[in-house]
Structures are given as structure tokens and as C-alpha cells.
Amino acid sequence: MEGHRLAQTVAYGDLSNDNPSPITPEYEGQADPVIELQLEKAGVRLAYLLDASLMFNGGAQNTEPEVHKALSGGNPDIRVWVNTNSGTYHCPGRRWYARTKEGEYMTQKQAQDKSYHPAADRPCM
């Protein structure tokens, strides 16, 4: 809840005070991760809604691969670990990177071209 209040204060200013205090580097350092997380979640929700919208429209079969490529983004050259059993790929530094029973390394672009999807719908940056 504290993170929500912090992000709300950053986004709208201190709603209880007509003269908000200046944003200090310390305060900004605390707010940045909260705002980034909220933006990331909003991006995942938007991608899901766009994907769902395309699935319910008649032309989804023709446009879906292009939309997935556009939404997946990320750094195409980064080396990812693909869980070949589940069809999910993992980024360096994340929990399941190189830790699944079955898998192989490849670039993010190669994984996306083979229709693998990023874990938690979070492409590698």
C-alpha cells in the first residue's frame, strides 16, 4: 500500500498540500521503481487486451503473429533460455534462466520467430 501512495503522490502531487515540497533525489529514487512497475503492469494489460481483441475479431488468424512480434519487443540480440517443453523463454537474471529441465539458449529474436513467448509476458530489455 505504501508503494501505491508513493506512486499516487508522484503522479498527482501531494493532494493534501497546496504547496508541495520539492522532489529530492532520495524521494525520486524511491518513486522510480514503483512507477516503472506500474507502467510495466499497464503495458502487460494493454498487450493482453489487444491480443484478446484480435482473437475475437475475424482477421485474427492472419494478423496474430505480426501483433505478437510488435508487442513482444525487447532487445532482439539478448541471449535467452527457452524452456522447450513449455514454449516460454526466460531472461538473464530471472528465476528460471537456464534452470529448466529441457531447454536451449538462443537470441530473443530467434525465440520470438519460433513463436516462443516471454515468461510473465515480460520481454528481455
C-alpha positions in Angstrom: 0.0 0.0 0.0 2.9 2.3 0.7 4.1 1.9 -2.9 0.6 2.8 -4.2 0.5 6.0 -2.0 4.1 6.9 -3.2 3.2 6.5 -6.8 0.0 8.4 -6.4 1.9 11.3 -4.8 4.4 11.3 -7.6 1.8 11.1 -10.3 -0.6 13.7 -8.8 1.5 15.7 -6.4 0.7 15.8 -2.7 -3.1 16.1 -2.8 -3.4 17.3 0.8 -1.0 20.3 0.4 -1.3 23.2 -2.0 2.5 23.9 -1.8 4.2 20.5 -2.3 7.8 20.2 -1.2 10.4 19.8 -4.0 11.2 16.3 -5.2 14.5 15.3 -3.7 16.9 12.7 -5.3 16.2 10.3 -2.4 12.4 10.6 -3.0 12.8 10.2 -6.7 15.0 7.1 -6.2 12.2 5.6 -4.1 9.5 6.5 -6.6 11.2 5.4 -9.8 10.9 1.6 -9.2 7.2 1.9 -8.1 6.4 3.9 -11.2 8.3 1.5 -13.5 6.5 -1.5 -12.1 3.1 0.2 -12.6 4.0 1.1 -16.2 5.2 -2.4 -16.8 1.9 -3.9 -15.5 -0.1 -1.4 -17.6 1.9 -2.5 -20.7 1.2 -6.2 -20.0 -2.5 -5.4 -19.5 -2.6 -3.4 -22.8 -0.9 -6.3 -24.6 -3.4 -8.8 -23.2 -6.4 -6.6 -24.2 -5.0 -6.0 -27.7 -4.4 -9.8 -28.1 -7.8 -10.7 -26.8 -9.4 -8.1 -29.1 -7.7 -9.5 -32.1 -8.7 -13.1 -31.2 -12.4 -12.1 -31.2 -12.2 -10.2 -34.5 -12.5 -12.1 -37.8 -9.0 -11.3 -39.1 -7.1 -12.6 -36.0 -5.7 -15.6 -37.8 -3.9 -13.5 -40.4 -2.6 -10.8 -38.1 -1.8 -12.5 -34.8 1.9 -13.4 -35.5 2.7 -9.8 -36.6 0.9 -8.4 -33.5 2.9 -10.8 -31.2 6.1 -9.6 -32.7 5.2 -6.0 -32.3 4.0 -6.4 -28.7 6.9 -8.7 -27.6 9.6 -6.0 -28.2 12.7 -6.1 -26.1 16.3 -6.4 -27.1 16.4 -8.8 -30.1 20.1 -9.8 -29.6 19.9 -10.7 -25.9 20.6 -14.4 -25.1 17.6 -16.1 -23.6 16.9 -19.5 -22.2 14.0 -21.3 -23.9 12.1 -23.9 -22.0 11.3 -26.1 -25.0 8.8 -28.1 -23.0 6.5 -25.1 -22.1 7.3 -22.7 -25.0 8.4 -20.0 -22.6 11.7 -18.1 -22.7 13.5 -16.6 -19.7 15.8 -13.6 -19.5 19.2 -13.5 -17.9 19.0 -12.8 -14.1 15.4 -14.1 -13.8 14.5 -17.1 -11.7 14.2 -19.8 -14.3 17.1 -18.7 -16.7 19.0 -21.9 -17.5 17.2 -23.8 -14.7 14.5 -25.8 -16.5 14.9 -29.5 -17.3 14.6 -29.0 -21.0 15.8 -26.0 -22.9 18.3 -24.2 -25.1 19.9 -20.9 -25.5 19.1 -18.6 -28.4 18.6 -14.9 -29.1 15.3 -13.3 -28.1 14.6 -12.6 -31.8 15.1 -16.3 -32.6 12.8 -17.3 -29.8 10.1 -14.9 -30.9 10.5 -16.1 -34.5 9.9 -19.6 -33.3 6.7 -18.4 -31.5 8.1 -18.8 -28.0 6.7 -16.3 -25.6 8.4 -14.4 -22.7 7.8 -15.6 -19.2 5.2 -13.5 -17.4 4.8 -11.6 -20.7 7.9 -9.6 -19.9 10.4 -9.4 -22.8 14.1 -9.0 -22.1 15.3 -5.5 -22.3 
